Amino acid sequence: MMLHSKRNMQQCGKLTLLTFLVMFGCINAVPFYENNFETVDTDFVPLENQHFQARTQAPPTKEKPFDIDVISGEINENHSPNVFGQQSFPFFGPDFFNSFGGFGFGPQQEPWWKGPNVCTDKEETVKDTEADKENSKPSQEELVPGISESIDIKPIIGQFHFSLHSCVDKPNKYVCSRSFNQNGKMKTVVITRQCCHGYGRPRDAGYSTPCDKIDIKNVADTAANMGAKEFIDIAKANGLADQLLTNRKNITIFMPIDSAFTNYNEDQQNENNLVEKSGEVLKKLYLRHIVDGEYDMDNVANEQILKTQMEGQTIRINMYQLPLSLGPVHYTANCIPIEKHDKLSEQGLVHTISGVMKPVTANVMDIIRSRADLSIMRTVLEKTKISEILESDKPVTIFVPTDDAFDKLEPHLRRTLKEGKKCAANILKNHILDLTFCSAASIAGAKTSAFNLLGEPLRFNKSKSAQEKSEVADLVNESYITINNAAKIIEPDVMGTNGVLHIVDTILSTESALPLSTLMQTKNVTLFKRLVEAAELDNKIDDMDNITLFAPTDKALQGTKWVEMLTETPEKLRNNPELVDFINYHIVHPMTKTCDLTEQLMPTAAGSSIRINLYSTHALFTNVMNRATVNCARVVHFDDESCGSVLHQVDKPLTPPNMNLLEYLEKNPRYSKFLELVRSSNLTSLLTNKEETYTLFLPNNDVFEEVEDWEKTLIKDKSQLESLVKTHIVNDAVCCAGIMPTNWPFVRSIEALNGAHLRITRERRPKVENAGITKCDAVAVNGIVHEINDIIVPARRSQRPQQNVFQQNIGSDFGDLFF
């Protein structure tokens, strides 16, 4: 099972005008578990303010849902979460057919909140507003928590006041909020109707089910019925019951269940610390479990802080949505699961919890500072200033590795972390959530995930210790939680005033925090990594920041001289200047992901530049560039981030060009005949021009040998000769990786220097008009060379073509070559 973070849109409405239906809702992000939790993975983004992007925490105020006049909607931000996908539309519920007044169907039913035993509370607030337009509109704060919009209506003549209101219906409470702007003042009226004290309604009560009298017992009997008898008995035995419990009214008590209280006492005895039976110590224990006022779980917000009767001690409430098969919402108090809740006694509300709440006096960072086994983590947090996050008032969760966990790291990463450099901040953020994540959020047999400060998911799996064949663990029903199948939580739920920390036995690695050398190994770029190590450049590259590495795949390097030397004479690679230049030619500044690549020359660490080109593989959307090349080497795997750098893999090793196009012709005897045509047409300066980028489609000498007397035929007419040469030159960078298979009507073409449009496609091999490309992508300083097996002749157009003088002159001998 997997836990999803979803936005639970709760909507309820009551229609009084059939012609006007508008729905408003606020979004409540809740954890979500699929029913089939054994096979489905889900993501967890908790309740309000628990997205990995920081949001301002809404105060735990009364719900003030927002709507327009005649429409009311259940948009309570602080409402307890429901399973995503099961939206509540009460206007299609029990009261739907009674919401149309005289148009109702069946007998008219009175809503419960208009019935007997309902108490009403009214609250009014008035705020002054500025007269200008911007401030005359209701603000988000002035309306209702969770509403991100307001309405501004200006009549053409005169003035009227727009009234906004909404209502929320709960089992024992009905809250209506009305806000309006009048004469520069914003007035909000909140009316709460709820079952009077001693009365209530079942959770599944119908629309008209009235508030009935509840059988209320004293707190001692209530505790006994809920399995928390020992909590009361010890208070009585020590003379604290009357003072703290039985003589009090309007309180909320979080009572540890009997087994939890017994275990707590035994733990105290095992530590040679007498059970807290008397005096101020025991009194403080009870006081930190008691809150003034009645707080039922339906009306408590996630991350809400309750002040206890013990000065300086608070209780943090969190809630987690469970799968339907496992029950309703799971609540925690200071990360201790709430077993049963909302039981009314004569003294107040009683909730039972599965543990005893310990004093919480320090924030999360101060707890780390106080522990000797977390000293390395403390040092790294302070060096990177991440400690400031753990000292703020915003909720936070951190998974803290022990000092022993750092010994498991490879040396470079351990050194980087301890020094607080480069990747250290990313590694730390991988351990931090901007929410309170209690171990109770992870369910045995389920996979839960939550997003950390990097925006990456941490995946939790809670398993029974019996799976480790531990009989003792099985007897006490202990369980453990693993994170990303790597780290194990060895001490969960250490509460701080601003969140919780969990002690883990392994550092959680993340690709975005790995050094490049480690990332290459992870991505199977093993041969290039070995060359980097052989050249003793691994530490240097790992220490680089803001770089892009275009690493050849292992397949691309097979058969190169570097791999042969790596196998046969590796000692010759150490500090080899040629190898150093080869490696540096694959490194560019700055860090550039594929979405930021543009067609350009990028300077490398070797000093020379590489050429970036972009192409589209879409037949229809040719302006959508989704393929990139580097010196015509295709980028085949991309955007693997390390700390401040990015790794792209290419299908060829990159070699800096050292010749221009003319020099390339002169250095290769295979192309001497085409070179003669270039010289005869006085186009040599074109091929030496470094200000432009050309692609040369180059017939080899064998093509010309097929034509009798080709020299006389081709050189005879100078103008036609120049056009012939320019037909083979394109003023653009056309790599073979950019030539895609095309069919009519999605035909692609490139424009030659003579203005001819040449169709390019790919069959068995890339083709340019009638010529197939037999050798691809020889990179020159000012362009690219492809060897072709024919002389290019542009295709005839559908309209009647003009007489081709060149074709007449060369005679029938070239007919087969052209067509």
C-alpha positions in Angstrom: 0.0 0.0 0.0 1.1 3.4 -0.7 0.1 6.7 0.8 -1.0 9.5 -1.6 -1.0 13.1 -1.0 -4.2 14.4 -2.4 -6.3 17.5 -2.1 -9.6 16.6 -0.6 -12.2 19.0 -1.9 -15.2 19.1 0.4 -18.3 20.7 -0.8 -21.7 21.1 0.6 -24.4 23.4 -0.6 -27.9 24.5 -0.1 -29.7 25.9 -3.0 -32.5 28.5 -2.6 -32.4 29.7 -6.2 -32.7 27.1 -9.0 -31.2 29.5 -11.6 -28.0 30.3 -9.6 -25.6 27.4 -8.7 -22.1 28.3 -7.7 -19.8 26.0 -5.8 -16.8 27.1 -3.8 -14.3 24.8 -2.1 -11.1 24.9 -0.2 -8.4 22.3 -0.7 -7.3 20.1 2.1 -4.3 18.0 1.4 -4.4 14.7 3.2 -2.5 11.5 3.1 -4.3 8.8 1.1 -4.1 5.0 1.1 -5.4 2.9 -1.6 -7.7 0.1 -0.4 -5.4 -2.5 -2.0 -2.5 -1.5 0.0 -0.4 -4.5 -0.7 0.1 -3.8 -4.3 -0.4 0.0 -4.8 2.2 2.6 -4.0 1.0 6.1 -3.0 2.6 9.4 -2.3 2.1 11.2 1.0 1.7 14.9 1.2 0.1 15.6 4.5 -2.6 18.0 5.7 -2.7 21.7 5.2 0.7 23.4 5.0 2.5 20.0 4.3 3.6 20.5 0.7 7.3 20.4 0.1 6.9 24.0 -1.0 6.7 26.0 2.2 3.3 27.5 3.0 2.2 29.7 5.8 0.5 27.8 8.5 -3.1 28.7 9.1 -3.9 29.4 12.7 -6.3 27.0 14.4 -9.3 29.4 14.3 -12.9 28.5 13.9 -13.9 27.3 10.5 -15.1 30.2 8.3 -16.1 28.6 5.0 -16.8 31.0 2.2 -19.5 31.2 -0.3 -21.9 33.5 -2.1 -25.1 34.6 -0.4 -27.6 31.8 -1.4 -25.0 29.1 -1.7 -23.2 27.4 1.2 -20.4 25.0 0.8 -18.4 22.7 3.1 -14.9 24.1 2.5 -13.6 23.8 6.0 -9.8 24.0 5.9 -9.4 22.5 9.3 -11.8 19.7 8.9 -10.5 16.2 9.5 -9.5 14.6 6.2 -11.5 12.2 4.1 -10.3 9.7 1.6 -9.5 11.4 -1.6 -12.0 10.8 -4.3 -14.9 10.5 -1.9 -16.1 14.1 -2.1 -18.9 15.2 0.1 -21.8 16.9 -1.7 -24.5 17.3 1.0 -26.8 19.0 -1.5 -27.1 15.6 -2.9 -27.3 14.1 0.6 -30.2 13.7 3.0 -31.0 17.4 2.9 -30.9 17.8 -0.9 -34.6 17.3 -1.6 -35.5 19.6 1.3 -33.3 22.5 0.1 -35.6 23.7 -2.5 -38.4 25.0 -0.2 -41.7 24.5 -1.8 -40.1 22.5 -4.6 -38.9 19.7 -2.3 -39.7 16.1 -2.8 -41.4 14.1 -0.1 -42.1 15.3 3.4 -40.2 18.4 4.6 -37.5 17.6 7.2 -36.2 20.0 9.8 -32.4 20.1 10.1 -31.0 18.9 13.3 -29.6 22.3 14.2 -33.0 23.8 14.2 -34.3 21.2 16.6 -34.1 20.9 20.4 -31.0 20.8 22.6 -29.0 23.1 20.3 -27.0 25.9 21.8 -26.0 28.9 19.7 -22.9 31.0 20.0 -22.4 34.3 18.0 -19.1 36.0 17.3 -18.7 39.3 15.5 -15.5 41.0 14.3 -15.2 44.4 12.6 -12.1 45.6 10.8 -11.5 49.0 9.3 -10.5 49.0 5.6 -9.0 51.7 3.3 -11.3 53.5 0.9 -9.3 52.7 -2.1 -10.3 49.9 -4.4 -7.5 47.5 -3.6 -8.2 47.5 0.2 -12.0 47.6 -0.1 -12.1 44.0 -1.2 -12.3 41.3 1.4 -8.8 39.8 1.8 -8.1 36.2 2.1 -7.5 36.5 5.8 -10.8 38.4 6.3 -12.8 35.8 4.6 -12.2 32.2 5.4 -9.1 30.1 5.8 -8.3 28.2 2.6 -10.1 30.6 0.3 -7.8 32.2 -2.3 -10.3 34.4 -4.1 -12.6 37.2 -3.4 -15.3 38.9 -5.5 -15.5 42.6 -6.4 -18.7 43.8 -8.0 -19.2 47.4 -9.0 -22.7 48.6 -10.1 -22.9 51.2 -12.8 -25.3 53.4 -10.8 -25.5 53.7 -7.1 -23.9 51.3 -4.6 -24.8 48.0 -3.0 -23.0 45.7 -0.6 -22.1 42.2 -1.5 -22.6 39.6 1.2 -20.6 36.5 1.4 -21.4 33.5 3.6 -21.1 29.8 3.9 -21.9 27.0 6.4 -20.3 23.8 7.6 -22.3 20.9 8.9 -20.7 18.4 11.3 -22.2 15.7 13.4 -22.5 18.0 16.5 -21.9 21.4 15.1 -23.2 23.7 12.4 -21.2 26.8 11.7 -22.2 29.7 9.4 -19.9 32.6 8.6 -21.1 35.8 6.9 -18.7 38.6 5.7 -19.6 41.9 4.1 -18.0 45.2 3.4 -20.0 48.3 4.3 -18.9 51.9 4.6 -15.2 51.0 4.6 -15.5 48.4 7.3 -15.4 44.6 7.0 -17.7 42.8 9.3 -17.7 39.1 9.9 -20.4 37.3 11.9 -19.9 33.7 12.9 -22.8 31.7 14.3 -22.1 28.3 15.8 -25.0 25.9 16.5 -24.0 22.8 18.3 -25.4 20.2 20.6 -25.5 21.5 24.1 -23.3 20.0 26.8 -24.5 16.5 27.5 -26.2 16.1 24.2 -24.9 14.7 20.9 -25.5 13.0 17.6 -24.0 9.8 16.2 -21.3 10.3 13.5 -23.5 8.7 10.9 -26.6 10.6 11.9 -29.1 11.7 9.3 -29.9 15.2 8.3 -32.7 15.6 10.8 -31.5 13.4 13.6 -31.8 15.7 16.7 -29.4 16.1 19.5 -30.2 13.4 22.1 -29.0 13.2 25.7 -25.8 11.3 26.2 -25.2 8.9 29.0 -22.4 10.9 30.6 -20.3 9.3 33.4 -17.7 10.7 35.6 -14.1 10.7 34.4 -13.1 7.6 36.4 -15.8 5.4 34.9 -15.2 6.9 31.5 -11.5 6.1 31.8 -12.2 2.5 32.9 -14.5 2.0 29.9 -11.8 3.2 27.6 -9.1 1.1 29.0 -7.3 3.8 30.9 -8.2 2.9 34.5 -4.6 2.9 35.9 -4.1 6.6 35.0 -7.0 7.5 37.3 -6.1 4.9 40.0 -2.5 6.3 40.4 -3.9 9.8 40.6 -6.2 8.8 43.3 -3.5 6.9 45.2 -1.4 10.0 45.3 -4.1 12.4 46.2 -4.1 14.1 42.8 -7.5 13.0 41.4 -9.7 15.6 43.0 -7.3 18.4 42.3 -6.5 17.6 38.7 -9.4 15.5 37.4 -12.6 14.9 39.2 -13.3 18.4 40.4 -12.6 20.0 37.0 -14.9 21.0 34.2 -14.5 21.8 30.5 -11.1 20.1 30.1 -9.6 17.7 27.6 -7.6 14.8 29.0 -5.2 12.6 26.9 -5.1 9.4 29.0 -2.4 6.7 28.4 -4.0 3.3 28.1 -3.3 0.9 30.9 -0.6 -1.1 29.1 1.2 2.0 28.1 1.1 3.4 31.6 2.3 0.1 33.1 5.2 -0.1 30.6 6.2 3.5 31.4 6.3 2.8 35.1 8.4 -0.4 34.5 10.8 1.6 32.3 11.3 4.1 35.1 12.0 1.3 37.6 14.5 -0.3 35.2 16.4 3.0 35.1 16.6 3.0 38.9 14.3 5.9 38.9 11.3 5.6 41.2 7.9 5.6 39.6 6.5 9.1 39.5 4.1 8.5 42.4 4.2 11.6 44.4 5.1 15.2 44.6 5.6 17.8 41.9 7.1 15.3 39.4 4.0 13.2 39.2 1.8 16.2 39.2 3.7 17.6 36.2 3.1 14.3 34.4 -0.6 14.7 34.8 -0.7 18.4 34.0 1.0 17.8 30.6 -1.8 15.4 29.6 -4.6 17.9 30.5 -5.8 20.8 28.3 -8.2 23.6 29.2 -11.3 23.5 27.0 -12.9 20.7 25.1 -11.1 19.7 21.9 -12.8 17.1 19.8 -10.8 15.7 16.9 -13.3 16.8 14.3 -12.5 20.4 15.1 -8.8 20.3 15.6 -6.5 21.2 12.8 -3.5 19.2 11.7 -0.3 20.6 13.3 -2.5 22.5 15.8 -0.7 23.2 19.1 -2.7 22.8 22.4 -1.4 24.4 25.5 -1.5 22.0 28.5 -2.0 22.9 32.1 1.8 22.4 32.6 3.4 25.7 31.9 5.6 25.6 28.8 4.3 22.2 27.7 2.2 21.7 24.6 0.6 18.9 22.6 1.0 18.8 18.8 -2.0 17.2 17.0 -1.4 15.5 13.7 -3.8 13.4 11.6 -3.2 10.9 8.9 -5.8 9.4 6.5 -5.9 5.6 6.6 -7.1 3.2 4.0 -10.8 2.3 4.2 -9.9 -1.2 5.1 -7.9 0.0 8.1 -10.4 2.5 9.5 -10.9 6.2 9.7 -8.4 9.1 10.3 -5.4 8.3 12.5 -4.7 11.0 15.0 -1.6 11.5 17.1 -0.7 13.6 20.1 3.0 14.4 20.2 3.4 11.6 17.8 1.7 9.1 20.2 -1.3 7.4 18.5 -4.7 8.4 19.8 -6.5 5.1 20.4 -10.0 6.3 21.2 -11.2 9.9 21.1 -14.1 12.3 21.7 -15.6 10.5 24.7 -17.6 13.0 26.8 -17.4 12.7 30.6 -18.8 14.9 33.3 -15.4 16.7 33.5 -14.8 17.1 29.8 -13.6 15.2 26.7 -11.4 12.1 27.1 -9.0 10.8 24.5 -6.8 7.7 25.1 -3.3 7.5 23.8 -0.9 4.5 23.4 1.9 6.1 25.4 2.9 8.6 28.0 3.8 12.0 26.8 7.3 13.0 28.0 8.3 16.6 28.6 9.0 18.6 25.4 11.3 21.6 26.2 13.8 21.9 23.3 13.5 22.4 19.6 14.7 19.8 17.2 18.1 21.3 16.7 18.8 21.7 20.4 17.9 18.0 20.8 20.6 17.1 18.2 23.1 19.3 20.0 22.4 17.5 23.3 23.1 14.0 22.1 26.7 12.8 21.9 25.9 10.1 19.3 24.8 12.8 16.8 27.8 15.1 17.0 28.9 14.8 13.3 25.4 15.6 12.1 25.3 18.6 14.5 28.6 19.9 13.0 27.4 19.5 9.4 24.0 21.2 10.1 25.7 24.2 11.6 28.4 24.5 8.9 25.7 24.5 6.2 23.3 26.8 8.1 20.6 24.1 7.8 20.4 24.3 11.5 18.4 27.5 11.1 15.5 25.5 9.6 15.5 23.2 12.6 15.4 26.1 15.0 12.4 27.9 13.4 8.8 27.6 14.6 7.6 25.9 11.5 6.9 22.2 11.7 9.8 20.0 10.7 10.9 16.4 10.6 14.5 15.3 10.3 15.9 11.8 10.0 19.2 12.1 11.9 22.0 9.6 11.1 24.2 8.5 14.0 27.9 9.1 14.0 28.4 5.5 13.1 26.3 6.0 9.9 29.0 8.4 8.5 31.5 5.6 8.6 29.5 3.8 5.9 30.1 6.5 3.3 32.7 6.4 0.6 35.7 8.6 1.6 35.1 11.5 -0.8 31.4 11.9 0.2 32.3 11.6 3.9 34.9 14.3 3.6 32.5 16.5 1.6 29.9 16.1 4.3 32.1 16.7 7.3 33.6 19.8 5.6 30.0 21.1 4.9 30.9 21.8 1.3 29.1 21.4 -2.0 26.8 18.5 -1.7 26.5 18.6 2.0 23.4 20.9 2.0 21.6 18.7 -0.6 22.3 15.6 1.5 21.0 17.2 4.6 17.9 18.5 2.9 17.2 14.9 1.7 16.7 14.1 5.4 14.3 16.9 6.2 10.5 17.3 5.7 8.7 20.6 6.2 5.9 18.8 8.2 5.5 16.6 11.2 5.9 13.0 10.1 5.2 10.7 13.0 6.1 7.0 12.7 2.3 6.4 13.1 1.9 7.7 9.5 3.6 4.6 8.2 1.4 1.5 8.3 2.7 -2.1 8.5 2.5 -3.7 5.1 2.1 -0.3 3.4 4.5 1.9 1.5 4.3 5.5 2.4 6.1 8.5 0.8 6.6 12.1 1.7 8.5 14.9 -0.1 11.6 16.3 1.4 13.1 19.8 1.1 14.6 18.8 -2.3 11.2 17.9 -3.6 12.2 14.3 -3.8 10.1 11.5 -2.3 11.2 9.5 0.7 9.5 6.1 0.8 8.7 4.4 4.1 8.0 0.8 4.6 6.9 -0.5 8.0 7.5 -4.2 8.6 6.9 -6.6 11.4 10.1 -7.6 13.2 8.8 -11.1 13.1 9.9 -11.1 9.5 13.4 -11.0 10.9 12.5 -14.2 12.8 12.9 -12.5 16.1 10.6 -14.2 18.6 11.1 -11.6 21.3 10.3 -8.8 18.9 7.2 -10.7 17.8 6.0 -11.1 21.4 6.2 -7.4 22.1 4.9 -6.6 18.6 7.8 -4.4 17.8 8.2 -3.1 14.2 10.7 -1.1 12.3 10.5 1.4 9.5 12.9 1.6 6.5 13.4 4.6 4.3 14.1 4.2 0.6 15.0 0.5 1.4 18.3 1.8 2.8 18.0 3.4 6.2 16.4 2.0 9.2 14.7 4.1 11.9 16.3 2.9 15.2 14.8 5.5 17.5 11.5 7.0 16.3 9.4 10.0 17.4 11.8 12.1 19.5 9.6 15.1 19.9 10.7 18.7 19.8 8.8 21.9 20.3 8.8 22.5 16.5 8.5 18.9 15.2 10.0 15.5 15.5 13.3 13.7 14.8 13.9 10.1 14.1 17.4 8.5 14.5 18.5 6.4 11.5 21.4 4.0 11.0 22.3 5.0 7.4 22.7 8.3 5.6 20.1 8.7 2.9 21.8 9.3 -0.4 20.3 11.2 -3.3 21.6 11.5 -6.8 21.4 15.2 -6.7 23.9 15.1 -3.9 26.3 12.5 -5.2 29.7 13.6 -6.6 30.1 13.1 -10.3 32.5 10.2 -10.0 29.9 8.3 -7.8 27.1 9.3 -10.1 28.9 8.0 -13.2 29.3 4.6 -11.4 25.6 4.7 -10.5 24.6 5.4 -14.1 27.0 2.7 -15.5 29.4 5.1 -17.1 32.1 2.9 -15.9 34.8 3.1 -18.7 34.9 6.9 -18.7 35.0 6.9 -14.9 38.0 4.5 -15.0 39.7 6.8 -17.4 39.1 9.8 -15.1 40.6 7.8 -12.2 43.5 6.7 -14.3 44.3 10.3 -15.1 43.9 11.1 -11.4 41.2 13.7 -12.2 38.4 12.1 -10.1 38.9 14.4 -7.0 39.3 17.4 -9.2 36.1 16.8 -11.1 34.2 16.0 -7.9 35.3 19.3 -6.5 34.1 21.2 -9.6 30.9 23.1 -9.3 28.4 24.3 -11.9 29.6 22.1 -14.7 28.0 19.9 -17.4 29.7 16.5 -18.2 29.0 14.9 -21.6 30.3 11.4 -20.8 30.6 8.7 -23.6 28.7 5.5 -22.9 30.7 2.3 -22.4 29.6 1.2 -25.8 30.8 4.4 -27.4 34.3 3.9 -25.9 34.7 0.3 -26.9 37.5 -0.1 -29.4 39.1 3.3 -28.7 42.8 3.6 -27.9 42.0 4.8 -24.4 40.2 1.6 -23.5 43.0 -0.5 -25.1 45.5 1.3 -23.0 43.3 1.0 -19.9 43.5 -2.8 -20.4 47.0 -3.3 -21.6 49.2 -0.4 -20.3 47.2 1.5 -17.6 50.4 2.9 -16.2 50.8 5.1 -19.3 47.5 6.8 -18.6 48.6 8.4 -15.3 49.0 12.1 -15.8 48.9 11.5 -19.5 48.4 15.1 -20.9 46.6 13.8 -24.0 44.1 11.9 -21.9 43.6 14.9 -19.6 42.8 17.0 -22.7 40.4 14.3 -23.9 38.6 14.2 -20.6 38.5 18.0 -20.2 37.0 18.3 -23.7 33.8 16.6 -22.3 33.4 19.1 -19.5 31.7 22.5 -20.0 30.6 25.4 -17.9 28.0 26.2 -16.7 25.6 23.4 -15.5 23.1 23.1 -18.4 20.1 20.7 -18.4 18.6 19.7 -21.7 15.7 22.0 -21.3 18.2 24.9 -21.3 20.3 23.8 -24.2 20.4 26.0 -27.2 22.3 25.8 -30.6 25.6 27.2 -29.7 29.3 26.7 -29.2 30.1 25.9 -25.6 33.7 26.3 -24.2 35.1 23.2 -22.6 37.6 22.8 -19.8 40.2 21.9 -22.4 39.9 25.4 -23.9 38.3 24.5 -27.3 34.5 24.5 -27.9 31.9 21.9 -28.6 29.0 22.4 -30.9 25.4 21.9 -29.6 22.6 21.3 -32.1 18.9 20.6 -31.6 16.5 18.6 -33.8 12.9 17.6 -33.8 11.9 13.9 -34.2 8.2 14.8 -34.6 6.8 14.6 -38.1 4.2 17.3 -37.5 5.6 19.5 -34.7 8.9 20.2 -36.3 9.5 23.2 -34.0 9.5 21.0 -30.9 13.2 20.2 -30.4 13.5 16.9 -28.6 16.9 15.6 -29.7 20.3 17.1 -28.9 23.7 16.5 -30.3 27.2 17.4 -29.2 29.7 17.5 -32.1 27.0 15.3 -33.8 27.2 12.8 -31.0 23.6 12.1 -29.8 22.7 12.8 -26.2 21.2 9.4 -25.3 20.7 9.7 -21.5 20.5 13.1 -19.9 19.8 15.3 -16.9 21.3 13.1 -14.1 22.0 15.7 -11.5 24.9 15.6 -9.1 25.8 18.2 -6.6 25.7 21.5 -8.6 26.5 19.6 -11.8 24.7 17.5 -14.4 25.6 14.4 -16.4 24.6 13.7 -20.0 25.6 10.6 -21.8 26.5 10.7 -25.5 26.9 7.9 -28.0 30.3 8.9 -29.3 33.5 10.1 -27.7 34.1 13.8 -28.4 37.2 14.9 -30.2 38.1 18.5 -30.9 38.2 19.3 -34.6 41.6 20.7 -35.9 40.8 21.4 -39.6 38.4 23.5 -41.5 36.3 22.1 -44.4 38.9 22.9 -47.0 41.7 21.4 -45.0 39.6 18.3 -44.5 39.4 17.9 -48.3 43.0 18.5 -48.8 44.0 15.9 -46.1 41.8 13.2 -47.6 42.8 11.8 -51.0 39.4 10.1 -51.3 37.9 13.5 -52.1 40.5 14.9 -54.4 38.1 15.1 -57.4 35.5 17.1 -55.5 38.3 19.3 -54.3 39.3 20.0 -57.9 35.7 21.1 -58.6 35.8 23.4 -55.6 39.0 25.0 -56.8 37.8 25.3 -60.4 34.6 27.1 -59.2 36.7 29.4 -57.0 34.9 28.4 -53.8 37.9 27.6 -51.6 37.3 30.7 -49.5 33.8 29.5 -48.7 35.1 26.4 -47.1 37.7 28.3 -45.0 35.2 30.8 -43.6 35.1 30.4 -39.8 32.3 32.8 -39.3 29.7 30.4 -40.8 28.7 26.8 -40.2 28.3 24.6 -43.2 27.4 21.0 -43.9 29.2 19.4 -46.8 27.7 16.4 -48.6 30.9 15.0 -50.2 30.9 12.5 -53.0 34.0 10.4 -52.9 36.2 9.8 -56.0 34.5 6.5 -56.8 31.3 8.4 -57.7 33.2 10.4 -60.3 34.9 7.4 -61.8 31.5 6.1 -62.9 31.2 9.1 -65.3 33.3 9.0 -68.5 35.4 12.2 -69.1 33.9 13.7 -65.9 36.6 16.5 -65.8 35.7 17.8 -69.2 32.0 17.4 -68.6 31.9 19.1 -65.2 34.5 21.9 -65.6 33.3 23.0 -69.1 30.6 25.4 -67.8 31.8 27.5 -64.8 28.4 28.7 -63.7 26.9 25.3 -63.8 30.0 24.0 -62.0 29.5 26.5 -59.2 25.9 25.6 -58.8 26.8 21.9 -58.7 29.3 22.4 -55.9 26.8 24.7 -53.9 24.2 22.0 -54.3 26.3 19.9 -51.9 26.8 22.6 -49.3 24.2 23.7 -46.7 24.6 26.8 -44.5 23.6 24.9 -41.4 24.7 22.1 -39.1 23.0 18.9 -40.2 24.1 15.8 -38.2 23.0 12.3 -39.1 21.2 12.1 -35.8 19.0 15.0 -37.0 17.8 13.2 -40.1 14.6 11.3 -39.5 12.4 9.0 -41.6 9.8 11.0 -43.3 6.9 10.3 -45.7 4.5 12.4 -47.6 3.0 14.8 -46.6 5.5 15.3 -43.8 8.5 15.9 -46.0 11.6 17.7 -44.7 14.0 19.6 -46.7 17.1 21.7 -46.3 18.2 24.5 -48.5 21.5 24.3 -50.4 23.7 27.4 -51.1 22.4 27.5 -54.7 18.8 27.8 -53.4 17.8 24.2 -54.2 15.6 22.5 -51.6 16.9 19.1 -50.8 14.7 16.4 -49.3 16.3 14.6 -46.3 15.0 11.3 -44.9 16.2 8.0 -43.5 15.7 4.6 -45.0 18.4 2.0 -44.6 20.7 4.9 -44.1 20.3 8.7 -44.1 19.6 10.2 -47.5 19.8 13.6 -49.2 17.7 13.5 -52.3 19.1 10.7 -54.4 22.3 10.3 -52.5 22.8 8.0 -49.5 25.1 9.0 -46.7 27.8 6.3 -46.3 29.9 8.0 -43.6 28.5 10.4 -41.1 29.6 13.3 -39.0 33.2 14.2 -39.6 33.4 17.4 -37.6 35.4 20.3 -38.8 36.1 23.6 -37.2 33.5 25.4 -39.3 31.1 22.6 -40.1 30.3 18.9 -40.7 31.2 16.5 -43.5 29.1 13.5 -44.7 30.4 11.2 -47.4 27.7 10.3 -50.0 27.5 7.7 -52.7 26.1 9.9 -55.5 26.0 13.4 -56.9 23.0 15.2 -55.6 20.4 16.3 -58.1 17.4 18.2 -56.7 14.1 16.5 -57.4 11.9 17.9 -60.2 9.0 20.0 -59.1 5.4 19.3 -60.0 5.3 22.3 -62.2 7.0 22.1 -65.6 10.7 22.6 -64.9 13.0 25.0 -66.8 15.5 23.4 -69.1 18.5 22.2 -67.1 21.6 23.4 -69.0 24.0 21.4 -66.9 22.0 18.2 -67.4 22.1 18.8 -71.1 25.9 19.3 -71.1 26.8 16.3 -69.0 24.7 14.1 -71.3 23.2 10.7 -70.7 26.2 9.4 -68.9 24.9 11.0 -65.6 21.3 9.9 -66.1 21.6 6.9 -63.9 23.5 8.9 -61.2 20.8 11.5 -61.0 17.8 9.2 -61.0 
